[in-house]
Amino acid sequence: MILITGGAGYIGSHTNKILNQQGYKTVIFDNLERGHLEFVKWGKFFKGDLRNIEDIRDCFKKYPNIKAVIHFAAYAYVGESVQYPDMYYENNVLGTLNLLRVMQEFGVNNMVFSSSCATYGIPRKIPISEDIPQNPINSYGKSKLLSEQIIKDFAKSYGLKYIILRYFNAAGADPDCEIGEWHEPETHLIPLTIFATIGKTPGLKIYGSDYPTKDGTCIRDYIHVMDLANAHLKSLEYLLSNGESDEFNVGLGRGYSVKEIVAAVEKVVGKVCNYDYVDRRAGDPPILIASNEKIINKLKRFPKFDDIELIIKTAYEWHIKSL
Ligand SMILES: NC(=O)c1ccc[n+]([C@@H]2O[C@H](COP(=O)([O-])OP(=O)(O)OC[C@H]3O[C@@H](n4cnc5c(N)ncnc54)[C@H](O)[C@@H]3O)[C@@H](O)[C@H]2O)c1
């Protein structure tokens, strides 16, 4: 059995679907604070909070045959992390430490961990490879880097084996529209642009028009959520077949500016998006693009959704269905 923390959330639920399709038995551990019971369509569900170590022990006691953990559960809003850093350290760092302690108590030694390109901060080099220094510039990124360091220490001292996946921007939805992106509040560009284009919101705010990029707006790397979910499956299989601990970026390896995303959404939806430029947000690097060479070479994981309009189409179809 595979334990998926945060499996009622966006990326965790897509990973849960893929794992079940591949015949794995799963148990979702989630407090439902930011996830949805409607997304737990496969496997077992255990309601618990990682900040309460007894909840984790109870789950491991109930499911004594857990072989590996895929750890998604965390808070993931950059702005909120700057406003309430204590909340982020408690949930993301203490939550990870509690989970690792219980895994050790129960002799479970395999973990796939959700990290982020936010751990790199403002990168000195594009595309970003795994070996560049990690200098996060907000408490969210710092909480993920601290969690990575704790995981690596557990590996050195207690024999844990891990794969750390540093995602770039997760996007899109399950092409069957059974699950999709559902964050409250929504802060991600593609859903916000879709909402503005279909008239669900009055308009889109574009933060900054004077970045040193081709059209003055920020450039990001968007990876389809099913490709991300597949990266977790590959990482899990690699660990379970005695692969060495490692860390990988997960991105498409290609960047799109905010204006290019707006144009692609307009094309997919067939309507014009109403947008305004507002001031830059503090701490937004101009360009974030992953080098995905390492994961392709080592885990043989090639992104299947490598067209931005296709990625947006799956998101659009999900949002239309769930409106
Ligand atoms: N969405 C992205 O683009 C992106 C990019 C990089 C990294 N990540 C990381 O991927 C992971 C999943 O992101 P997501 O977008 O699916 O987020 P999400 O908010 O949709 O899912 C997170 C889930 O974790 C649960 N959770 C949070 N704290 C918990 C706790 N203490 N105990 C039990 N459950 C708890 C929430 O209820 C939710 O279901 C996070 O760790 C995030 O930092 C996401």
The ligand as a Tripos MOL2 file, in Angstrom:
@<TRIPOS>MOLECULE
LIG
   44    48     1     0     0
SMALL
NO_CHARGES

@<TRIPOS>ATOM
      1 N1          0.5030   23.5410   -7.6410 N.am      1 LIG1
      2 C1          1.7540   23.8350   -8.0330 C.2       1 LIG1
      3 O1          1.9720   24.4440   -9.1040 O.2       1 LIG1
      4 C2          2.9360   23.4070   -7.1820 C.ar      1 LIG1
      5 C3          4.2200   23.7680   -7.5950 C.ar      1 LIG1
      6 C4          5.3220   23.3490   -6.8240 C.ar      1 LIG1
      7 C5          5.1190   22.5790   -5.6920 C.ar      1 LIG1
      8 N2          3.8600   22.2620   -5.2990 N.ar      1 LIG1
      9 C6          3.6880   21.4370   -4.0890 C.3       1 LIG1
     10 O2          2.8800   20.3150   -4.4180 O.3       1 LIG1
     11 C7          2.0890   19.9200   -3.2860 C.3       1 LIG1
     12 C8          0.6320   19.8140   -3.7040 C.3       1 LIG1
     13 O3          0.2080   21.0570   -4.2670 O.3       1 LIG1
     14 P1         -1.3150   21.2670   -4.7260 P.3       1 LIG1
     15 O4         -1.3440   22.3860   -5.6830 O.co2     1 LIG1
     16 O5         -1.8830   19.9460   -5.0760 O.co2     1 LIG1
     17 O6         -1.9480   21.7840   -3.3320 O.3       1 LIG1
     18 P2         -3.3950   21.5430   -2.7190 P.3       1 LIG1
     19 O7         -3.6040   22.6250   -1.7020 O.co2     1 LIG1
     20 O8         -4.4040   21.3580   -3.7830 O.co2     1 LIG1
     21 O9         -3.2240   20.1370   -1.9470 O.3       1 LIG1
     22 C9         -2.5990   20.0420   -0.6910 C.3       1 LIG1
     23 C10        -3.4070   19.0600    0.1510 C.3       1 LIG1
     24 O10        -2.7300   18.8710    1.4090 O.3       1 LIG1
     25 C11        -3.7120   18.8850    2.4570 C.3       1 LIG1
     26 N3         -3.0210   19.3080    3.6810 N.ar      1 LIG1
     27 C12        -2.3700   20.4860    3.8880 C.ar      1 LIG1
     28 N4         -1.8540   20.5080    5.1420 N.ar      1 LIG1
     29 C13        -2.1730   19.3280    5.7290 C.ar      1 LIG1
     30 C14        -1.9170   18.7470    7.0090 C.ar      1 LIG1
     31 N5         -1.2650   19.4080    7.9650 N.pl3     1 LIG1
     32 N6         -2.3670   17.5070    7.2560 N.ar      1 LIG1
     33 C15        -3.0680   16.8130    6.3070 C.ar      1 LIG1
     34 N7         -3.3450   17.3110    5.0830 N.ar      1 LIG1
     35 C16        -2.9040   18.5540    4.8000 C.ar      1 LIG1
     36 C17        -4.7820   19.8620    1.9650 C.3       1 LIG1
     37 O11        -6.0260   19.6620    2.6010 O.3       1 LIG1
     38 C18        -4.8250   19.5420    0.4690 C.3       1 LIG1
     39 O12        -5.7410   18.5080    0.1760 O.3       1 LIG1
     40 C19         2.3620   20.9420   -2.2010 C.3       1 LIG1
     41 O13         3.3270   20.4170   -1.3270 O.3       1 LIG1
     42 C20         2.9370   22.1250   -2.9690 C.3       1 LIG1
     43 O14         3.8000   22.8890   -2.1730 O.3       1 LIG1
     44 C21         2.7570   22.6580   -6.0160 C.ar      1 LIG1
@<TRIPOS>BOND
     1     1     2 1
     2     2     3 2
     3     2     4 1
     4     4     5 ar
     5     4    44 ar
     6     5     6 ar
     7     6     7 ar
     8     7     8 ar
     9     8     9 1
    10     8    44 ar
    11     9    10 1
    12     9    42 1
    13    10    11 1
    14    11    12 1
    15    11    40 1
    16    12    13 1
    17    13    14 1
    18    14    15 2
    19    14    16 1
    20    14    17 1
    21    17    18 1
    22    18    19 2
    23    18    20 1
    24    18    21 1
    25    21    22 1
    26    22    23 1
    27    23    24 1
    28    23    38 1
    29    24    25 1
    30    25    26 1
    31    25    36 1
    32    26    27 ar
    33    26    35 ar
    34    27    28 ar
    35    28    29 ar
    36    29    30 ar
    37    29    35 ar
    38    30    31 1
    39    30    32 ar
    40    32    33 ar
    41    33    34 ar
    42    34    35 ar
    43    36    37 1
    44    36    38 1
    45    38    39 1
    46    40    41 1
    47    40    42 1
    48    42    43 1
@<TRIPOS>SUBSTRUCTURE
     1 LIG1         1 GROUP 0 **** ****
